[in-house]
């Protein structure tokens, strides 16, 4: 939940919103300050009412032509929602006070979205050098660092943060924590967010950041606990809800995960993420038809430029194939092939999957071989082919593919041992099964939990899988 939402819960904002809505309902004009009308527009945006949002911001621009905040907001709508860089620039240039820092920020943001990152960076450095007020300069450094961080340009954000000497300031440490996550320094990130939590234990934002760090560091139970602290502070917090859902999903608890993804969908109805993962969770529970319904809802919500469209299409292709809807499966394979970010060998794997569903093994193997050749034998391609073959019940063939993958794997490759273990289990290769389980738990406990979890009691972790097998044979 954005920090601004705290203000939306205040009596001051609610009073102004009531004045505005009463006037709108009565068909009357109303006078509120430009910043207040912009806050109202942001509020409507936060609840997904874009019609009311646009009416409020346009009304603010009409009352206060040239005012900074309404025009900044309108420019960002043009930039991020309408995908119209030229229109965003038009609104930005309507701002009267070209020395206002917010004007400088939105102009730089337009450059970043327009793939002119170096130009934006140079522009901001030039403006920084022209600032005289030391307080403005200090704020400018942090604001600009956060701007680049918001677009995951962390190396540039880190360079800007290095210009600040306010090492103990809260906003400095917040950004420092974000950069530490990007660098993969999870211990440092956890240290920073624990320090921030000590300062403000009721900040659900800090608990969420800690939960995210723990999840990325594979500390799943700790991440879920941190998410629960955030939810105790704010039960409707979208980030905490999603973090907890992701944690439960990582543990293979798809039943509970689907409930939290459903909650997330209700909190964020304009995001496809909740519907998408609710669908995937249900598919993992063998509720494929129900899962497909949610995936199709996710497809409807997702815009044409959504980064999640690819995964939605892939999941739908596999699931529809499982249901025997082969014509519809091929339609989704065709949709994948039209995406700019699809891998050239991906459709071959999906077509191979369809052939296996139909029992056409030779045709499937031709597709798989083409995928391997097209990718120059990428391990992740071989892994996906092995999983595909396993899912279709050809366990001996899958066993051979996983061995092909793992016998020549590099030292940093950690995926596939859990699937090999399953093949060994089903093929009664008992000694090799235990060895594969051990390797899976050592190298990739998350995969081990997801893939092998059904073979073990829920209350034991992958660290104890091998001991459990020894004690229960």
Secondary structure, 3 states (H helix, E strand, C coil): CCCHHHHHCCHHHHHHHHHHHHHHHHCCCCCCCHHHHHHHHHHHHHCCCHHHHHHHHHHHHHHCCCCHHHHHHHHHHHHHCCCCHHHHHHHHHCCCCCCCHHHHHHHHHHHHHCCCHHHHHHHHHHHHHHCCCHHHHHHHHHHHHHHHHHCCCHHHHHHHHCCCCCCCCHHHHHHHHHHHHHCCCHHHHHHHHHHHHHHCCCCHHHHHHHHHHHHHCCCHHHHHHHHHHHHHHCCCCHHHHHHHHHHHHHCCCHHHHHHHHHHHHHHCCCCCHHHHHHHHHHHHCCCHHHHHHHHHHHHHHCCCCCCCHHHHHHHHHHHHHHCCCHHHHHHHHHHHHCCCCCCCCHHHHHHHHHHHHCCCHHHHHHHHHHHHHHCCCCHHHHHHHHHHHHHCCCHHHHHHHHHHHHHCCCCCCCCCHHHHHHHHHHCCCHHHHHHHHHHHHHHCHHHHHHHHHHHCCCCCCHHHHHHHHHHCC
